[in-house]
C-alpha cells in the first residue's frame, strides 16, 4: 500500500466545508390584529310573548330591525409549523391571543323606534333602545394551511385557507332600557367560518422577518338569544313593568382580519 502523504511543516490545511443550515421548522410573528366585521343581520325576532306584553307586541320579526358587531384591535401572535414535504413550502399556522371584548349594537328600527310603542292604543312610555345593545368576550380559534409562493428569498408571498370559529363567553346585555328592571339572560352560539388568507413575509435583517397578513372569514353566522326581557312601562297605569319574552338575533359577521408583526424562523 502507498504510504500516506504527510503535510509539509507549515503548510496550511484545507478549509473544512461549511455545514448546511438546518431547515426551518417553526416560525413566530408578534404584533397586532384588527378585526373588522363586514356584518349584516336578519331582523330581530320575538318569541314566547304572553300576558300583558301580547297587547303591545307579538311573536315574529320586528320590521326594519337589525344588529351589528363593532371592530376590535387586539395583540396577536402567529405561530406556524413548516411541513417537511413538498419542498417545505407548506405550513400550518394559528393565531394566538388573549380573549377580547366584542360589542354589538342595535341598528335600524331596533335603535330608533320603541319595540312596544302602544298597548291597545295607549302609549306605553317605552322609548327607543338606542345603539348600545350588549357585549361578550370573544375567543376565535383559527387554523390555516399556508403555501409559500417562492422558494425563499427576501420577499416571501403566500396564500392560505382554513377554518375558524367564534366562541363568545360571558355575553351580557348592556342597554339601559333592557337592564332597568333586571339584566336579561343572553347567550351566543359558537359561529364557525371558512378562512381565506394572503400575505407576505419580508426579511429585514438576517433571520428577522416582518409580516403583513389579511384574512377573510366567510359564513360566520352568530346566533344570539336574550331571555326574560322585562321593561318598564311608565305610560300604563296598571303595569309598572312588563316581561316581553325572548329576543333572537342572527348576525353575519364575515370579518376581515388585518395583521402585522415581526418575528423569526427557527
C-alpha positions, 0 to 999 in steps of 0.5 A, spaced: 500 500 500 502 507 498 504 510 504 500 516 506 502 523 504 504 527 510 503 535 510 509 539 509 511 543 516 507 549 515 503 548 510 496 550 511 490 545 511 484 545 507 478 549 509 473 544 512 466 545 508 461 549 511 455 545 514 448 546 511 443 550 515 438 546 518 431 547 515 426 551 518 421 548 522 417 553 526 416 560 525 413 566 530 410 573 528 408 578 534 404 584 533 397 586 532 390 584 529 384 588 527 378 585 526 373 588 522 366 585 521 363 586 514 356 584 518 349 584 516 343 581 520 336 578 519 331 582 523 330 581 530 325 576 532 320 575 538 318 569 541 314 566 547 310 573 548 304 572 553 300 576 558 300 583 558 306 584 553 301 580 547 297 587 547 303 591 545 307 586 541 307 579 538 311 573 536 315 574 529 320 579 526 320 586 528 320 590 521 326 594 519 330 591 525 337 589 525 344 588 529 351 589 528 358 587 531 363 593 532 371 592 530 376 590 535 384 591 535 387 586 539 395 583 540 396 577 536 401 572 535 402 567 529 405 561 530 406 556 524 409 549 523 413 548 516 411 541 513 417 537 511 414 535 504 413 538 498 419 542 498 417 545 505 413 550 502 407 548 506 405 550 513 400 550 518 399 556 522 394 559 528 393 565 531 394 566 538 391 571 543 388 573 549 380 573 549 377 580 547 371 584 548 366 584 542 360 589 542 354 589 538 349 594 537 342 595 535 341 598 528 335 600 524 328 600 527 331 596 533 335 603 535 330 608 533 323 606 534 320 603 541 319 595 540 312 596 544 310 603 542 302 602 544 298 597 548 291 597 545 292 604 543 295 607 549 302 609 549 306 605 553 312 610 555 317 605 552 322 609 548 327 607 543 333 602 545 338 606 542 345 603 539 348 600 545 345 593 545 350 588 549 357 585 549 361 578 550 368 576 550 370 573 544 375 567 543 376 565 535 380 559 534 383 559 527 387 554 523 390 555 516 394 551 511 399 556 508 403 555 501 409 559 500 409 562 493 417 562 492 422 558 494 425 563 499 428 569 498 427 576 501 420 577 499 416 571 501 408 571 498 403 566 500 396 564 500 392 560 505 385 557 507 382 554 513 377 554 518 375 558 524 370 559 529 367 564 534 366 562 541 363 568 545 363 567 553 360 571 558 355 575 553 351 580 557 346 585 555 348 592 556 342 597 554 339 601 559 332 600 557 333 592 557 337 592 564 332 597 568 328 592 571 333 586 571 339 584 566 336 579 561 339 572 560 343 572 553 347 567 550 351 566 543 352 560 539 359 558 537 359 561 529 364 557 525 367 560 518 371 558 512 378 562 512 381 565 506 388 568 507 394 572 503 400 575 505 407 576 505 413 575 509 419 580 508 426 579 511 429 585 514 435 583 517 438 576 517 433 571 520 428 577 522 422 577 518 416 582 518 409 580 516 403 583 513 397 578 513 389 579 511 384 574 512 377 573 510 372 569 514 366 567 510 359 564 513 360 566 520 353 566 522 352 568 530 346 566 533 344 570 539 338 569 544 336 574 550 331 571 555 326 574 560 326 581 557 322 585 562 321 593 561 318 598 564 312 601 562 311 608 565 305 610 560 300 604 563 297 605 569 296 598 571 303 595 569 309 598 572 313 593 568 312 588 563 316 581 561 316 581 553 319 574 552 325 572 548 329 576 543 333 572 537 338 575 533 342 572 527 348 576 525 353 575 519 359 577 521 364 575 515 370 579 518 376 581 515 382 580 519 388 585 518 395 583 521 402 585 522 408 583 526 415 581 526 418 575 528 423 569 526 424 562 523 427 557 527 
